[in-house]
Amino acid sequence: MNLIIGGARSGKSALAESRAEQWLSEGRVNELIYIATAQSKDDEMAARIAHHKATRSPLWQVREAPWEIADIIAQLTSQQCALIDCLTLWLTFGLCEVTEREFFSNKQRLLDVLKATKGSVILVSNEVGHGIVPMGALSRRFVDESGWLNQDIAAIANSVDFVMAGLPLNLKK
C-alpha cells in the first residue's frame, strides 16, 4: 500500500496515476480501478471532475465512492490496483455527512481493510497541516482529523511519498 501526500496542485494525483500505470505495464497488476471520492455539489467542482475524466487514461475503470471506499478495497484481488483520490474529500464527507460514530467506525474499517487487502492500493491525500491554524471549530477539526488519518495510514503503508511542485520526496520505503 502506498500513500502519496502533498498540497493542492502539487502533482500527487499525477504521480499516483503514473505509478499505477507503470505497475500495469510491468505486469504487476492487470486491472486499474480509480476510486473517485469527489462529489459534484457545485459548478466549480463539476468542472474539476469533468477535467479529471477528460484527462484520465482509458486504462482506468472508475468507481465514484465518496464514503464506502473500504468495501471496494476489501474486494480487490492480487491482480488489481486501486487508486483512491482523495482521502481529503472522503474525510470531508465523513465529518459533514455522517454521524461521529459512523465516521470513526468507517475510518477503523478502512484501516483494517487496508491492512488485509490482497490488492495494490495507492491513496492520495492532502497535507493540510503546514499552514496557520484555521478559524472555526469545523476547520480546526478537519485539520486535526486529516493529520491523524494521514499518520494512521502512513504507519501501515509500505511507502509514503510527499509531493511538492511536482517533485516526489520519499518519506518511507
C-alpha positions in Angstrom: 0.0 0.0 0.0 1.3 3.5 -0.9 0.3 6.8 0.5 1.0 10.0 -1.6 0.5 13.3 0.2 1.0 16.9 -0.8 -0.7 20.2 -1.2 -3.3 21.2 -3.7 -2.0 21.0 -7.2 1.3 19.6 -6.0 1.3 16.7 -8.6 0.3 14.0 -6.2 -2.5 12.6 -8.3 -0.3 12.5 -11.4 2.3 10.6 -9.5 -0.3 8.1 -8.2 -1.7 7.5 -11.7 1.8 7.2 -13.2 2.9 4.7 -10.6 -0.2 2.5 -11.1 0.1 2.6 -14.9 3.8 1.6 -14.5 2.7 -1.4 -12.4 0.2 -2.3 -15.1 2.9 -2.1 -17.9 5.3 -4.2 -15.8 2.6 -6.9 -15.3 2.5 -6.4 -11.5 -1.3 -5.8 -11.8 -3.7 -6.4 -14.7 -6.5 -4.0 -13.7 -6.6 -0.4 -12.6 -9.5 0.9 -10.5 -9.9 4.6 -9.9 -11.9 5.3 -6.8 -13.0 8.9 -7.0 -14.3 10.4 -3.8 -15.3 13.9 -5.1 -19.0 14.8 -5.4 -20.3 17.4 -7.8 -22.1 19.8 -5.5 -21.4 23.0 -7.3 -20.4 24.2 -10.8 -16.7 24.6 -9.9 -16.4 21.0 -8.6 -18.4 19.7 -11.5 -15.8 21.3 -13.8 -12.9 19.8 -11.8 -14.5 16.3 -12.1 -15.1 16.8 -15.8 -11.4 17.8 -16.3 -10.2 14.7 -14.4 -12.5 12.5 -16.5 -11.3 14.1 -19.8 -7.6 13.8 -19.0 -7.6 10.3 -17.3 -6.2 7.5 -19.3 -8.8 5.0 -20.7 -6.9 2.2 -18.8 -8.8 3.1 -15.7 -12.1 1.6 -14.5 -13.7 4.4 -12.5 -15.9 4.0 -9.4 -17.4 7.0 -7.7 -17.5 6.4 -4.0 -17.5 9.4 -1.6 -17.7 7.3 1.5 -17.7 3.5 1.2 -14.2 3.0 -0.2 -13.4 0.2 2.3 -16.0 -2.0 0.6 -14.2 -1.7 -2.8 -10.7 -2.2 -1.3 -12.0 -5.3 0.6 -12.9 -7.0 -2.7 -9.6 -6.4 -4.5 -7.7 -9.3 -5.9 -3.9 -9.6 -6.0 -4.0 -8.5 -9.7 -5.9 -5.3 -9.1 -4.7 -1.9 -8.2 -7.0 0.7 -6.7 -6.1 4.4 -6.6 -8.2 6.4 -4.0 -8.3 10.0 -4.9 -8.6 11.5 -2.5 -8.8 10.8 1.2 -9.3 14.5 2.0 -12.6 14.6 0.2 -13.5 11.2 1.9 -12.7 12.9 5.2 -14.9 15.9 4.4 -17.8 13.6 3.7 -17.2 11.8 7.0 -17.1 15.0 9.0 -20.0 16.7 7.3 -22.4 14.0 6.1 -22.5 11.2 8.7 -22.6 10.9 12.5 -19.5 10.9 14.5 -20.0 7.3 15.4 -20.3 6.3 11.7 -17.2 8.4 10.9 -15.0 6.6 13.4 -16.4 3.2 12.6 -15.8 3.6 8.9 -12.3 5.1 9.5 -11.4 2.0 11.5 -12.9 -0.3 8.9 -10.8 1.5 6.2 -7.6 1.0 8.3 -8.5 -2.7 8.9 -9.2 -3.4 5.2 -6.0 -1.6 4.1 -4.0 -4.0 6.4 -5.7 -7.1 4.9 -6.2 -6.3 1.2 -4.8 -8.6 -1.4 -4.7 -5.8 -4.0 -2.3 -3.0 -4.6 -3.6 0.3 -3.2 -2.4 3.9 -3.7 -4.0 6.5 -1.5 -3.8 10.2 -2.3 -4.3 12.8 0.5 -3.7 16.5 1.0 -1.3 17.6 3.6 -3.2 20.5 5.2 -1.2 21.0 8.4 1.5 23.3 7.0 -0.5 26.5 7.3 -1.8 28.6 10.1 -4.4 27.2 12.5 -7.7 28.0 10.8 -10.5 29.9 12.3 -13.6 27.9 13.2 -14.2 24.7 15.0 -15.0 22.6 12.0 -11.9 23.8 10.1 -9.6 23.1 13.0 -11.2 19.6 13.5 -10.7 18.9 9.8 -7.0 19.8 10.0 -6.7 17.6 13.1 -8.6 14.6 11.7 -6.7 14.9 8.4 -3.4 14.8 10.2 -4.4 11.8 12.3 -5.8 10.0 9.2 -2.5 10.6 7.3 -0.5 9.4 10.3 -2.6 6.3 10.8 -2.3 5.3 7.1 1.4 6.2 6.9 2.0 3.9 9.9 0.7 0.9 7.9 1.8 1.9 4.4 4.6 0.2 2.6 5.7 3.5 1.2 4.9 7.2 1.7 5.8 10.0 -0.7 5.4 13.7 -0.2 4.9 15.7 -3.4 5.7 19.4 -3.8 5.9 21.3 -7.1 5.6 18.0 -8.9 8.6 16.5 -7.2 8.2 13.4 -5.0 10.2 13.0 -1.8 10.1 9.5 -0.5 9.4 9.6 3.3 9.0 5.8 3.8 10.1 2.9 1.7 
